[in-house]
């Protein structure tokens, strides 16, 4: 998530709590390399690193500056597919839990994990709590729910459904936000409206866009295309005058700068983004002349590792998810994005904007 440029010039330190146990790579060296790379990229970075004895030893052997991090032993790692009930009951000493608790206490400004999406979302909601909409948007949501025959929504108390948002490249030094990318496999139209509100306020801060263009991912741009979910979501989003709704967007236009905020459910968003990353990886996995011409055809701004790190919007704290299979360069980028988001006070400013209804 790119944050306002002037945030990098702030003198104060940015503290990030790092879950050093998650991800597909169990080799602690990849975490060590990511830490070193991130520190070089972001001089104001300070880390609280949770992990195993092996990770602690590797950090010391690598000569990582001990003035720029604190290590805390947390050997317990949460399996990627652990159930929400089990996560809350059986892993009180996990690195992911300890990192989130650092954010809740204010000891860390943000946290990052490469662990499982389900456990991270469950724990973030439980430990940090969920943000809420202002009275005008609550009334709007209640009105549309009633018109669509969905019954009363007010029982939710204005709480939003958190979602993962990622910055995606739409040209050299130009970005859009896409959400949800996997926090919610099943979504309602009201949830997609939450994502639009969250993405709209996040884009104002992170992309520095005064009036973000909001679009819904669909199989076509015509009004009659798509399923009931996207059509009902359009009713919510289009009628909220605080949002600049620009219509449906197709998958082949995601990277074309047609919108600043692209809304979809977590299942579709995750599949779409991973498909795009897979195509990009084909360029680098080819051999011989194919690899040579592939590099010529692919612009440098489309390199996937440069955009690692999805922010969990809608919780009361800064939580960043790195790809489980990310290499050390991509993990380092995600760590830096967590630090930049902290410098911009992203979570606090978003809650203020959500409550203002503007």
VOFISE-193768 format. One line per 4 residues: their letters; for each residue x, y, z of N, C-alpha, C. Coordinates in steps of 0.1 Angstrom, whole numbers, plus 5000, padded with zeros to 4 digits. Each point is the difference from the previous one (the first is absolute). Layout:
N
a) X:Y:Z:X:Y:Z:X:Y:Z | ...
This chain:
358
xxxx) 5009:4988:5000:4991:5012:5000:5009:5012:5000 | 5000:5008:4989:5009:5012:5000:4994:5011:5008 | 5008:5006:5008:4996:5011:5009:5006:5013:4995 | 4994:5011:5004:5004:5013:4996:5015:5002:5001
xxxx) 5006:5006:4990:5014:5001:4999:5007:5007:5012 | 4993:5010:5005:5007:5008:5010:5001:4992:5013 | 4993:4989:5001:5001:4992:5012:5014:4994:5003 | 5007:4998:4989:5013:4995:5001:5010:5010:5006
xxxx) 4997:5012:5000:5008:5011:5005:4999:5002:5015 | 4990:4993:5006:4998:5002:5014:5012:4994:5008 | 5004:5007:5010:5012:4996:5008:4997:4989:5009 | 4988:4999:5005:4998:4990:5011:5001:4985:4994
xxxx) 5003:4991:5009:5002:4986:4997:4986:4994:4997 | 5000:4990:4991:4988:4992:4998:5002:4986:5004 | 4992:4995:5010:5003:4987:5006:4990:4990:4994 | 5005:4989:4994:4992:4990:4994:5002:4987:5007
xxxx) 4990:4993:5005:5001:4987:5006:4999:4989:4989 | 5010:4992:4999:5001:4990:4989:4998:4986:5005 | 4990:4993:4995:4998:4986:5002:5010:4992:4992 | 5011:4995:5006:5010:4993:4992:4998:4985:4999
xxxx) 4988:4995:5003:4998:4986:4999:4991:4996:4989 | 4993:5009:4993:4990:4997:4990:5006:4998:4986 | 4991:4996:4991:5005:4999:4986:5003:4986:4996 | 5001:4998:4987:5003:4987:4995:5015:4996:5001
xxxx) 5009:5010:5001:5014:4998:5002:5004:4998:5014 | 5004:4989:5005:5004:4998:5014:5014:5003:5002 | 5008:5003:4989:5014:5004:5002:5000:5014:5006 | 5006:5001:5012:5001:5013:5007:5009:5010:4992
xxxx) 5008:4995:4992:5009:5009:4992:4993:5010:4992 | 4988:4995:4994:4992:5010:4992:4995:5011:5008 | 4997:4998:5013:4995:5010:5009:5011:5010:5003 | 5012:4994:5003:5012:5008:5003:5003:5009:4988
xxxx) 5000:4995:4988:5003:5008:4988:4990:5011:4998 | 4987:4997:5003:4990:5010:4998:5002:5011:5010 | 5003:4996:5013:5003:5011:5010:5011:5009:4996 | 5011:4994:4995:5011:5009:4996:4996:5009:4988
xxxx) 4993:4994:4990:4996:5008:4989:4991:5011:5004 | 4990:4997:5009:4990:5010:5004:5007:5011:5008 | 5010:4997:5008:5007:5010:5008:5008:5009:4990 | 5005:4995:4990:5008:5008:4990:4990:5009:4992
xxxx) 4988:4995:4997:4990:5008:4993:4994:5011:5008 | 4999:4998:5013:4992:5009:5009:5008:5003:5012 | 5008:5011:5000:5009:5003:5012:4993:5002:5013 | 4987:5004:5000:4993:5003:5012:4994:4987:5006
xxxx) 5002:4989:4994:4994:4987:5004:5006:4995:5013 | 4991:4996:5009:5004:4992:5012:4991:4988:5001 | 5005:4988:5003:4992:4988:5000:5000:4993:5013 | 4988:4995:5004:4999:4991:5011:4997:4986:4993
xxxx) 5010:4991:5000:4999:4988:4993:4997:4988:5009 | 4989:4993:4996:4996:4988:5008:5003:4988:4992 | 5007:4990:5006:5003:4988:4993:5007:4990:5008 | 5007:4990:4994:5007:4989:5006:5014:5003:5004
xxxx) 5006:4991:5008:5014:5002:5004:5009:5000:4988 | 4996:4992:4990:5008:5000:4987:5000:5013:4994 | 4989:5007:4999:4999:5013:4994:5008:5010:5008 | 5000:4999:5013:5008:5009:5008:5015:4998:4998
xxxx) 5004:4988:4999:5014:4997:4997:5004:5005:4986 | 4992:4998:4990:5003:5004:4987:5001:5015:4998 | 4991:5008:5008:5001:5014:5000:5014:5005:5005 | 5004:4993:5011:5013:5004:5006:5012:4996:4991
xxxx) 4999:4989:4994:5011:4995:4991:5001:5009:4988 | 4988:5005:4995:5000:5009:4989:5005:5014:5003 | 5002:5003:5013:5005:5013:5003:4989:5011:4999 | 4988:4997:5000:4989:5010:4999:5001:5009:5012
xxxx) 4999:5013:4998:5002:5011:5010:4991:4998:5012 | 5005:4996:5011:4991:4997:5012:4994:5013:5005 | 5005:5012:4996:4993:5012:5005:4987:5003:4992 | 4998:4992:4990:4988:5003:4991:4990:4989:5001
xxxx) 5002:4990:5009:4989:4990:5003:5001:4994:5014 | 4989:4995:5004:5000:4993:5013:4994:4986:4996 | 5006:4990:5005:4995:4986:4998:4993:4995:5012 | 4988:4993:4997:4993:4994:5011:4996:4986:4996
xxxx) 5003:4990:5008:4998:4986:4997:4985:4997:5000 | 4996:4994:4988:4986:4996:4998:5000:4988:4991 | 5002:4988:5005:5002:4989:4992:4987:4994:4993 | 4989:5004:5006:4987:4994:4996:4996:5006:4986
xxxx) 4997:4992:4990:4996:5004:4987:4986:4995:4997 | 4992:5008:4994:4986:4996:4998:4999:4994:4985 | 4995:4988:4999:4998:4994:4986:4992:5009:4992 | 5002:5000:4987:4993:5008:4990:4985:4998:5000
xxxx) 4996:4987:5002:4986:4997:4999:4993:4997:5013 | 5006:5005:5011:4994:4998:5013:4986:5007:5001 | 4991:4994:5007:4986:5005:5001:5000:5012:5009 | 4991:5010:4998:4999:5011:5009:4999:4997:5015
xxxx) 4991:4990:5003:4999:4997:5014:5013:4995:5006 | 5007:4991:4993:5012:4995:5004:5011:5011:5002 | 5000:5009:4990:5010:5011:5001:4998:5008:5013 | 4988:5003:5003:4997:5008:5012:5003:4993:5013
xxxx) 4998:4987:5000:5002:4992:5012:5013:4994:5002 | 5007:4996:4990:5012:4991:5001:5014:5007:4997 | 5000:5013:4997:5013:5006:4996:5002:5013:5007 | 4999:5000:5013:5002:5013:5007:5014:5006:4999
xxxx) 5010:4991:4997:5014:5004:5000:5006:5001:4986 | 4992:4999:4990:5005:5000:4986:5005:5014:4997 | 5010:5000:4991:5006:5013:4996:4990:5009:4994 | 4990:4995:4992:4990:5009:4995:4992:5007:5010
xxxx) 4997:4993:5011:4992:5005:5011:5008:5011:5007 | 5013:4997:5003:5008:5009:5007:5003:5013:4992 | 5001:4999:4987:5002:5012:4991:4987:5008:5000 | 4988:4994:5000:4988:5008:5000:4998:5007:5014
xxxx) 5004:4993:5010:4999:5006:5014:5009:5012:5001 | 5011:5000:4993:5009:5012:5000:4993:5012:4994 | 4992:4997:4990:4993:5011:4993:4989:5005:5009 | 4993:4991:5007:4989:5004:5009:5005:5008:5011
xxxx) 5012:4997:5006:5005:5007:5011:5007:5013:4996 | 5002:5002:4987:5007:5012:4996:5015:4999:5000 | 5005:4988:5004:5015:4998:5000:5005:5000:4985 | 4992:4995:4991:5004:5000:4986:4989:5008:4992
xxxx) 5005:5007:4989:4991:5008:4992:4992:4991:4990 | 5005:4989:4997:4994:4991:4990:5006:4986:5001 | 4994:4990:4994:5005:4987:5000:4999:4994:4987 | 5009:4989:4997:4999:4993:4988:5002:4985:5002
xxxx) 4993:4992:4992:5001:4986:5001:4999:4994:4986 | 5007:4989:4998:4998:4992:4988:4992:4987:5003 | 4993:5000:5012:4993:4988:5004:4986:4999:4992 | 4992:4991:5005:4988:4997:4993:4990:5012:5000
xxxx) 4993:5002:4989:4990:5011:5000:4989:4999:5010 | 4994:4988:5001:4989:4998:5009:5004:5002:5015 | 5011:4994:5005:5005:5003:5013:5003:5015:5003 | 5006:5007:4990:5004:5014:5002:4987:5008:5001
xxxx) 4990:4998:4991:4988:5008:5001:4992:4998:5013 | 4999:4987:5003:4993:4997:5013:5007:5006:5012 | 5013:4999:5001:5007:5006:5011:5000:5015:5000 | 5001:5006:4988:5000:5015:4999:4987:5005:5005
xxxx) 4989:4994:4996:4986:5005:5004:4999:4998:5015 | 5004:4989:5005:4999:4997:5014:5008:5009:5009 | 5013:5002:4996:5009:5007:5009:4999:5015:4998 | 4998:5005:4988:5000:5014:4997:4986:5006:5000
xxxx) 4990:4992:4996:4987:5006:4999:4998:5005:4986 | 4987:5003:4997:4996:5004:4986:4995:5015:5000 | 5003:5006:4989:4996:5014:4998:4985:5001:4996 | 4995:5012:5000:4986:5002:4997:4997:5012:4992
xxxx) 4989:5000:4993:4995:5011:4992:4994:5011:5008 | 4999:5012:4993:4994:5011:5006:4984:4999:4999 | 4993:5009:5006:4985:4999:5001:4994:5001:4986 | 5005:5008:4991:4994:5002:4987:5001:4987:4992
xxxx) 5012:4994:5000:5002:4987:4993:4992:4989:5006 | 4999:5000:5013:4992:4990:5007:4985:5001:4995 | 4995:5012:4999:4986:5002:4996:4999:4996:4985 | 5010:5004:4992:4999:4996:4986:5000:4985:4998
xxxx) 5008:4993:5008:5001:4985:4999:4987:4994:5004 | 4994:5005:5011:4987:4995:5005:4989:5002:4989 | 5001:5012:4993:4990:5003:4990:5001:4990:4988 | 5012:4998:4995:5001:4991:4989:4997:4985:5004
xxxx) 5004:4996:5012:4997:4987:5004:4985:4998:5000 | 4992:5010:5005:4986:4999:5000:4994:4999:4986 | 5005:5009:4991:4995:5000:4986:5003:4986:4993 | 5011:4994:5003:5003:4987:4994:4994:4988:5007
xxxx) 4993:5003:5011:4993:4989:5007:5009:4992:5008 | 5011:5006:5005:5010:4993:5008:4998:5001:5015 | 4989:5007:5004:4997:5001:5014:5008:5011:5006 | 5000:5001:5013:5007:5010:5007:5015:4997:5001
xxxx) 5008:5011:4999:5015:4998:5001:5005:5006:5013 | 4992:5008:5007:5004:5008:5011:5006:4991:5012 | 4996:4987:4999:5005:4992:5011:5015:4999:5000 | 5007:5003:4989:5014:5000:4999:5007:5011:5007
xxxx) 4992:5010:5004:5006:5012:5007:5009:5008:4992 | 4999:5000:4987:5009:5008:4992:5014:4994:4997 | 5002:4989:5005:5014:4994:4998:5001:4995:4986 | 5012:5003:4995:5003:4996:4986:5006:4986:4999
xxxx) 4999:4994:4988:5007:4987:4998:5014:5003:4995 | 5010:4996:5007:5014:5003:4996:5003:4993:4987 | 5010:5005:4993:5004:4994:4987:5015:5003:4998 | 5006:4991:4991:5013:5003:4996:5001:5008:4988
xxxx) 5008:5011:5000:5001:5009:4989:5015:5000:4996 | 5002:4999:4987:5014:5001:4995:5001:5011:4989 | 5012:5006:5000:5002:5009:4990:5005:4993:4987 | 4994:5003:4989:5003:4993:4987:5005:5011:4991
xxxx) 5010:4997:4991:5006:5009:4991:4990:5002:4988 | 4998:5013:4996:4992:5003:4988:5008:5009:4991 | 5013:5000:5001:5009:5008:4992:5012:5004:5008 | 5010:5006:4994:5012:5004:5007:4997:5010:5011
xxxx) 5002:4997:5013:4998:5008:5011:4985:5004:5002 | 4991:4991:4995:4986:5002:5001:4994:4987:5006 | 4990:5001:5009:4995:4989:5007:4985:5001:5002 | 4994:4988:5002:4986:4999:5005:5000:4991:5012
xxxx) 4988:5000:5007:4998:4990:5011:4990:4990:4996 | 5002:4987:5003:4991:4990:4997:4996:4992:5013 | 4988:4997:5002:4995:4994:5012:4987:4993:4997 | 4996:4989:5007:5008:4993:5010:5008:4989:4992
xxxx) 5012:4997:5007:5009:4990:4994:5001:4987:5007 | 4990:4997:5008:5000:4987:5007:4996:5000:5014 | 4997:5011:5006:4995:5000:5014:4986:4994:5002 | 4992:5001:4989:4986:4995:5001:4997:4993:4987
xxxx) 5000:4986:5001:4997:4993:4988:4985:5001:4995 | 4991:5002:5010:4986:5002:4997:4996:5014:5005 | 4994:5008:4991:4997:5014:5003:4985:5003:4996 | 4994:5009:5007:4987:5006:4996:5003:5013:4993
xxxx) 4989:5005:4994:5001:5013:4994:5003:5011:5010 | 4995:4999:5012:5003:5010:5010:5015:4999:5004 | 5006:4988:4999:5014:4999:5003:5008:5008:4989 | 4996:4998:4988:5007:5007:4989:4999:5015:5001
xxxx) 4989:5005:5006:4998:5014:5003:5010:5004:5010 | 5002:4992:5011:5010:5003:5010:5014:5001:4993 | 5003:4991:4991:5013:5000:4994:5002:5013:4992 | 4989:5005:4993:5001:5012:4993:5002:5012:5009
xxxx) 4994:5000:5011:5002:5011:5010:5014:5000:5005 | 5005:4988:5004:5014:4999:5005:5010:5003:4989 | 4998:4995:4988:5009:5003:4989:5000:5015:4996 | 4989:5006:5000:4999:5014:4997:5008:5009:5009
xxxx) 4999:4997:5013:5007:5008:5010:5015:4996:5000 | 5003:4988:4998:5014:4996:4999:5007:5006:4988 | 4993:5001:4989:5006:5005:4988:5003:5015:5001 | 4991:5007:5008:5003:5014:5002:5013:5002:5008
xxxx) 5003:4991:5009:5012:5001:5008:5012:4995:4993 | 4999:4987:4995:5011:4993:4995:5004:5004:4985 | 4990:5003:4992:5002:5004:4986:5000:5015:4998 | 4996:5007:5011:4999:5014:4999:4990:5005:4989
xxxx) 4989:4993:4999:4990:5003:4990:4988:5007:5007 | 4996:5012:4996:4989:5007:5007:4987:4993:4998 | 4997:4995:4988:4987:4994:4998:5002:4987:4992 | 5003:4989:5007:5003:4987:4994:4989:4995:4991
xxxx) 5004:4995:4988:4990:4993:4992:4998:4986:5005 | 4987:4996:5003:4997:4987:5006:4993:4992:4989 | 5005:4988:4998:4994:4991:4990:4998:4986:5006 | 4991:4992:4995:4997:4987:5004:5005:4990:4990
xxxx) 5008:4990:5003:5005:4990:4991:4988:4991:4995 | 4999:4998:4987:4988:4993:4995:5005:4993:4987 | 4991:4992:4994:5003:4992:4988:4997:5009:4987 | 4995:5012:5002:4997:5009:4989:4997:5014:5006
xxxx) 5000:5010:4991:4998:5013:5005:4985:5004:4998 | 4992:4992:4993:4986:5003:4997:4992:4998:5013 | 4990:5008:5002:4992:5000:5012:4994:4986:5002 | 4996:4993:4990:4994:4987:5001:5009:4988:5003
xxxx) 5013:5003:5000:5010:4989:5002:5002:4997:5015 | 5004:4988:5003:5004:4996:5013:4989:4994:5008 | 5004:4996:5012:4990:4993:5009:4993:5010:5010 | 4992:4994:5008:4992:5008:5009:5009:5008:5010
xxxx) 5011:4994:5004:5009:5007:5009:5005:5013:4995 | 5005:5001:4988:5005:5012:4995:4989:5010:4997 | 4988:4996:4996:4989:5009:4997:4995:5006:5013 | 4999:4992:5011:4996:5006:5013:5011:5009:5006
xxxx) 5013:4996:4998:5011:5009:5004:4999:5013:4993 | 4997:5000:4987:4999:5012:4993:4989:5010:5006 | 4989:4994:5005:4989:5008:5006:5006:5007:5012 | 5008:4993:5008:5006:5006:5012:5009:5011:4997
xxxx) 5009:4997:4991:5012:5009:4997:4995:5012:4991 | 4992:4997:4990:4996:5011:4991:4992:5011:5007 | 4992:4996:5010:4991:5010:5006:5007:5007:5012 | 5012:4997:5003:5007:5007:5010:5008:5011:4993
xxxx) 4995:5013:5002:5006:5011:4993:5014:5004:5004 | 5004:4994:5011:5014:5003:5005:5010:4992:4992 | 4995:4990:4992:5009:4991:4992:4998:5004:4985 | 5012:5001:4993:4999:5002:4986:5000:4987:4993
xxxx) 4988:4995:4998:4999:4987:4993:5001:5001:4985 | 5008:4992:4994:5003:5001:4985:4995:4988:4993 | 4993:4991:5006:4995:4988:4993:5007:4987:5003 | 4997:4991:4991:5006:4987:5000:5014:5000:4993
xxxx) 5009:4991:5004:5013:4999:4993:5003:4985:4998 | 5005:4997:4988:5003:4986:4997:5014:4997:5004 | 5003:4987:5002:5013:4995:5004:5012:5005:4991 | 4997:5002:4987:5011:5004:4991:5003:5015:5001
xxxx) 4993:5007:5009:5002:5014:5001:5005:5004:5014 | 5003:4990:5008:5005:5002:5014:5012:5009:5000 | 5010:4997:4991:5013:5007:5000:5000:5012:4990 | 4988:5005:4996:5000:5010:4990:4996:5014:5005
xxxx) 5000:5003:5013:4997:5013:5005:4986:5004:4997 | 4990:4991:5000:4986:5004:4998:4993:5003:5013 | 5007:4997:5012:4994:5002:5013:5011:5002:5010 | 4997:5006:5011:5009:5002:5011:4998:4989:5011
xxxx) 4987:4996:5001:4996:4990:5010:4992:4989:4992 | 5004:4988:5001:4993:4989:4993:4994:4990:5011 | 4987:4998:5000:4993:4992:5010:4996:4987:4995 | 5002:4990:5008:4995:4986:4997:5000:4992:5013
xxxx) 4994:4988:4999:5000:4991:5012:5014:4994:5001 | 5003:4994:5012:5013:4995:5003:5004:4988:4991 | 4991:4992:4997:5003:4988:4991:5004:5005:4987 | 4992:5008:4993:5003:5005:4987:5013:5008:4999
xxxx) 5001:5009:5010:5012:5008:5000:5013:4993:5002 | 5000:4990:5009:5012:4991:5002:5003:4993:4987 | 4990:4994:4993:5003:4993:4988:5005:5009:4989 | 4994:5012:4999:5004:5009:4989:5014:5005:5002
xxxx) 5004:5003:5012:5014:5005:5003:5010:4989:4998 | 4997:4988:5005:5010:4989:4998:5001:4996:4985 | 4989:5001:4993:5001:4997:4985:5009:5010:4994 | 4999:5013:5003:5008:5010:4995:5015:4998:5003
xxxx) 5002:4996:5013:5014:4998:5004:5006:4988:4993 | 4991:4990:4997:5005:4988:4993:5005:5003:4986 | 4992:5009:4993:5004:5004:4987:5013:5008:5000 | 5002:5008:5010:5012:5008:5002:5012:4991:5002
xxxx) 4998:4989:5008:5010:4991:5003:5005:4992:4988 | 4991:4998:4991:5003:4993:4987:5012:5007:4993 | 5000:5013:5001:5010:5008:4993:5014:4996:5005 | 5001:4998:5013:5013:4997:5007:5004:4985:5000
xxxx) 4990:4991:4998:5003:4986:5001:5003:4994:4986 | 4998:5007:4990:5004:4996:4986:5015:4999:4999 | 5005:4992:4990:5014:5000:4998:5004:5004:4986 | 5013:5002:4998:5005:5004:4987:4995:5013:4995
xxxx) 4996:5000:4987:4996:5011:4993:4986:5005:5005 | 4992:4990:5005:4987:5004:5005:5001:5009:5012 | 5010:4996:5009:5003:5009:5012:5004:5013:4996 | 5009:5001:4990:5006:5013:4995:4988:5009:4995
xxxx) 4992:4994:4991:4989:5009:4994:4989:5002:5011 | 4999:4991:5009:4990:5002:5011:5004:5012:5008 | 5013:5002:5003:5004:5012:5008:4998:5012:4992 | 5002:5000:4987:4997:5012:4992:4986:5003:4999
xxxx) 4991:4990:5001:4986:5003:4999:4994:5004:5013 | 5006:4996:5011:4994:5004:5013:5006:5013:5005 | 4992:5010:5003:5005:5012:5006:5004:4997:5014 | 5011:5007:5005:5005:4998:5013:4990:5003:5011
xxxx) 4991:5009:4997:4990:5003:5011:4990:4989:5002 | 5000:4989:4992:4991:4989:5003:5007:4989:5007 | 5012:5001:5005:5007:4990:5008:4992:4997:5013 | 4994:4988:5002:4991:4998:5011:5006:5002:5014
xxxx) 5013:4997:5002:5006:5001:5013:5000:5014:5005 | 5000:5010:4991:5000:5014:5005:4987:5004:5007 | 4989:4992:4999:4987:5005:5005:4995:4990:5011 | 5009:4993:5006:4996:4990:5011:4995:5008:5012
xxxx) 4991:4994:5007:4994:5006:5012:4986:5005:4998 | 4991:4993:5006:4986:5005:5000:4996:5005:5014 | 4994:5011:5001:4996:5006:5013:4986:4995:5003 | 4998:4996:5013:4986:4996:5004:4993:5012:5005
xxxx) 4991:5006:4991:4993:5012:5003:4988:4996:5008 | 4996:5009:5010:4988:4998:5007:5002:4995:5014 | 5013:4998:5005:5003:4997:5013:5007:5012:5007 | 4999:5000:5013:5006:5011:5008:5015:4998:5002
xxxx) 5007:5000:4990:5015:4999:5000:5005:4996:4986 | 5013:5001:4998:5006:4998:4987:5005:4985:5000 | 4994:4993:4991:5003:4986:4998:5003:4998:4985 | 5012:4994:4997:5004:4998:4986:5003:4985:4998
xxxx) 4994:4995:4989:5002:4986:4996:5010:4999:4989 | 5010:4992:5002:5010:4997:4989:4996:4987:4994 | 5003:4998:4987:4997:4987:4993:5008:4989:5008 | 4994:4989:5002:5006:4989:5007:5013:4995:4992
xxxx) 4999:5001:4987:5012:4995:4992:5009:5011:4996 | 4999:5012:5006:5008:5011:4996:5015:4998:5003 | 5009:5004:4990:5014:4999:5003:5004:5012:5009 | 5013:5001:5003:5004:5010:5009:4999:5014:4995
xxxx) 5001:5002:4987:4998:5014:4995:4985:5004:5002 | 4991:4991:4997:4986:5003:5001:4996:5002:5015 | 5005:4992:5008:4997:5001:5015:5005:5014:5005 | 5012:5003:4995:5006:5013:5004:4991:5012:4996
xxxx) 4995:4999:4988:4991:5011:4995:4988:5001:5009 | 4994:4988:5004:4988:5000:5008:5003:5006:5014 | 5012:4998:5005:5004:5005:5013:5001:5016:4999 | 5006:5004:4989:5001:5015:4998:4986:5006:4998
xxxx) 4991:4993:4993:4987:5006:4999:4992:5001:5013 | 5003:4990:5009:4994:5001:5014:5006:5012:5007 | 5012:5003:4998:5006:5012:5007:4995:5012:4994 | 4998:5001:4987:4995:5012:4994:4985:5003:5004
xxxx) 4993:4989:5000:4986:5001:5005:4999:5005:5014 | 5009:4996:5008:5001:5005:5014:5003:5015:5000 | 5010:5004:4992:5003:5014:5000:4988:5009:4996 | 4992:4995:4991:4988:5007:4996:4988:4999:5009
xxxx) 5002:4992:5011:4989:4997:5010:4988:4996:4993 | 5001:4990:4991:4990:4996:4991:4987:4996:5007 | 5001:4991:5010:4988:4995:5006:4993:5011:5008 | 5007:5008:5007:4993:5011:5007:4994:5010:4991
xxxx) 5007:5004:4990:4994:5010:4990:4988:4994:4993 | 5000:4987:4997:4989:4994:4993:4988:5000:5009 | 5001:4996:5013:4989:5000:5008:4994:5014:5002 | 5008:5010:5000:4995:5014:5001:4992:5003:4988
xxxx) 5005:4996:4988:4993:5003:4988:4987:4992:4998 | 5000:4988:5005:4988:4992:4999:4989:5006:5008 | 5004:5005:5012:4990:5006:5009:4995:5013:4995 | 5008:5007:4992:4996:5013:4995:4989:5000:4989
xx) 4999:4988:4993:4990:4998:4989:5003:5010:4989 | 5012:5004:4998:5003:5010:4989:5008:4993:4989
